[in-house]
Amino acid sequence: MAQAAPSADIAVAQVAPLSGVLASTGQQMVLGGKIYFDWVNDNGGIHGAHIKHIVVDDAYKVDETVRLTREVLANPAVVALFGYAGTANVSKLLSDGVLDSGGAPLVAPYTGGEALRTPFNPYIFHVRAGYLDETEHMVHQVATLGMTRIAVMYQNDAFGKAGLAGVEAAVARRKMKLVVAASYERNTDEVQDAVKQIHAADPQAIIMISVNRSTAAFAAKYRALGGGAQLYNISVVDPAELVKLAGIKAVHGLGISQVVPYPYGANKPVVREYQALMQKYAPGQALSYTSFEEFLGAKVLVEGLRRAGPAPTRSKLIKALESMENFDLGGTRVQYSPTNRIGSRFVEVTVIGGSGKLLR
């Protein structure tokens, strides 16, 4: 045969929300992985094999995540799962035994849910800090500013409740209590009740555990009622999308916790690499924390595949990822071991400035 068989490819499957309320996030997630995989393929691949990046849309629906994951894992060529979104979605893969029976690692899920970290699960390799780390950081900042009246607006599912639990724990450590916690339903932006409850409680700070559309809807409605509290959200929101959906007036000053380094500067080699590959493989696409996070995840996965040697298997890849005990991605490090799957605990808070750009 003149040509190598296609099975020489290394298949990596990404089940991501490319439609529905998280579509813009899902598209950024896929892009971040794709630009790095494209670069690796253009530079000889991994031990001569090319990465085949399989992407399917789950629309952020839990049952679809499970169905599609079973489907991709049935393909023996798939050695890894990559860049999934949603605490509830990935939790269901665990509770249904999909990851256990499939035996493939899931690298860089876009979630900080504690249920995916504790108890220890051997199949999930986290690149980001958890929601407990993020909420602790935000509550610390709020308390340092002398604010004691804190409210929470959260999505009524595993994701929102994970974040709420984090805020409650951080507030309790400081001998304080939340003035109110109000929820909205997953896959909607119907936040009117939450706005009324929280506005009536007159908080000084509101920590939101919500996605783009619901965050934007809350900020716009709350500000329209004259609400003046300092707004915060965790790292899953895209500031550009918030400005687009709610207008700069509603989200100016909103604080967002971040779990990867600032992708808009040029102070780290890995940030410069990300910017150069965005320019090359996705010209005209905006830089974002979301695509940068999955770019870092792709670097982790590729290093694991390199260490797994030619013709990697699912189990060889897990052992290879475990060996990355202090791996430098280019100015930011991840640490894994046979007993640790939380690669980083980095958190910092950024703010949406008057022009809509994020400020550190």
BELPE-V412324 format. One record per residue. N is the residue number from 0. D_CENTER is the distance of its C-alpha to the mean C-alpha in Angstrom with 2 decimals. Layout:
n	d_center
N	D_CENTER
N	D_CENTER
//
This chain:
n	d_center
0	43.17
1	42.44
2	38.69
3	36.18
4	34.96
5	31.52
6	30.61
7	30.38
8	26.94
9	23.92
10	21.87
11	18.08
12	16.69
13	13.47
14	13.49
15	11.33
16	12.08
17	14.48
18	16.68
19	16.71
20	14.99
21	11.52
22	13.37
23	12.74
24	8.93
25	9.74
26	12.39
27	10.51
28	8.20
29	11.65
30	13.38
31	11.60
32	12.61
33	15.88
34	17.32
35	17.20
36	18.59
37	21.20
38	22.24
39	22.65
40	24.72
41	26.80
42	27.58
43	29.04
44	26.08
45	25.76
46	29.27
47	30.41
48	28.10
49	25.75
50	22.17
51	22.12
52	18.66
53	18.98
54	16.72
55	17.36
56	16.36
57	15.76
58	15.63
59	13.08
60	16.23
61	16.23
62	19.61
63	18.79
64	15.83
65	18.47
66	21.24
67	19.59
68	18.28
69	21.85
70	23.13
71	21.28
72	22.02
73	25.65
74	25.82
75	26.90
76	25.89
77	22.15
78	21.40
79	17.59
80	14.66
81	11.59
82	8.07
83	8.30
84	6.66
85	8.20
86	9.67
87	13.06
88	12.70
89	11.97
90	14.42
91	16.98
92	16.81
93	17.74
94	20.40
95	21.92
96	22.20
97	20.65
98	18.94
99	22.15
100	24.47
101	22.58
102	22.28
103	19.61
104	16.67
105	13.08
106	11.32
107	7.71
108	6.20
109	2.64
110	4.58
111	7.01
112	9.96
113	13.16
114	14.78
115	12.77
116	13.96
117	17.40
118	19.63
119	18.90
120	17.92
121	19.08
122	17.04
123	13.37
124	12.52
125	9.57
126	8.91
127	7.29
128	9.45
129	9.61
130	10.25
131	13.86
132	13.58
133	12.07
134	14.66
135	17.39
136	16.88
137	17.16
138	20.11
139	21.73
140	21.66
141	23.07
142	25.72
143	26.66
144	27.42
145	29.77
146	28.04
147	28.71
148	28.18
149	24.51
150	23.24
151	20.02
152	18.96
153	16.60
154	15.68
155	18.22
156	16.33
157	14.65
158	11.43
159	13.82
160	16.26
161	14.00
162	13.33
163	17.02
164	18.22
165	16.55
166	18.32
167	21.49
168	21.63
169	21.21
170	23.82
171	26.15
172	26.15
173	27.66
174	30.19
175	28.87
176	27.97
177	25.80
178	28.12
179	26.30
180	23.18
181	22.99
182	20.83
183	20.37
184	19.98
185	16.87
186	17.04
187	19.41
188	19.74
189	22.87
190	22.55
191	26.29
192	27.12
193	24.33
194	25.55
195	29.12
196	28.50
197	26.52
198	28.94
199	31.84
200	30.57
201	30.64
202	27.78
203	27.35
204	23.55
205	21.04
206	17.57
207	15.49
208	12.84
209	12.42
210	10.95
211	12.67
212	16.03
213	16.78
214	15.91
215	18.17
216	20.81
217	20.95
218	21.33
219	24.00
220	25.95
221	25.85
222	27.08
223	29.64
224	31.07
225	31.55
226	28.83
227	28.51
228	25.97
229	23.33
230	19.98
231	16.60
232	13.08
233	9.90
234	7.10
235	5.65
236	9.00
237	10.65
238	13.95
239	15.98
240	15.34
241	16.33
242	19.43
243	20.29
244	20.13
245	21.66
246	23.65
247	23.61
248	26.08
249	23.83
250	20.72
251	22.60
252	21.92
253	18.70
254	16.80
255	13.02
256	11.66
257	9.74
258	8.48
259	9.72
260	13.24
261	14.58
262	14.53
263	17.62
264	20.22
265	21.86
266	22.23
267	20.48
268	21.49
269	18.00
270	17.32
271	20.73
272	20.04
273	16.89
274	19.03
275	21.96
276	20.25
277	18.75
278	22.37
279	23.82
280	21.76
281	20.31
282	22.97
283	22.70
284	18.92
285	17.38
286	15.26
287	11.83
288	9.08
289	6.70
290	9.41
291	10.13
292	7.03
293	7.89
294	11.42
295	11.28
296	10.11
297	13.06
298	15.31
299	14.77
300	15.57
301	18.52
302	19.93
303	19.86
304	21.68
305	24.15
306	24.94
307	25.42
308	28.33
309	29.83
310	29.28
311	26.26
312	25.88
313	23.03
314	24.69
315	25.52
316	21.94
317	20.85
318	23.73
319	22.88
320	19.26
321	20.87
322	23.23
323	20.70
324	21.79
325	21.36
326	20.03
327	19.98
328	17.53
329	19.67
330	19.78
331	16.74
332	17.06
333	15.55
334	17.77
335	18.19
336	21.40
337	23.01
338	22.15
339	18.77
340	15.37
341	13.32
342	13.32
343	12.72
344	13.24
345	13.16
346	12.77
347	14.65
348	15.32
349	15.94
350	18.15
351	18.80
352	22.30
353	25.35
354	24.78
355	21.25
356	19.89
357	17.61
358	19.77
359	19.14
//
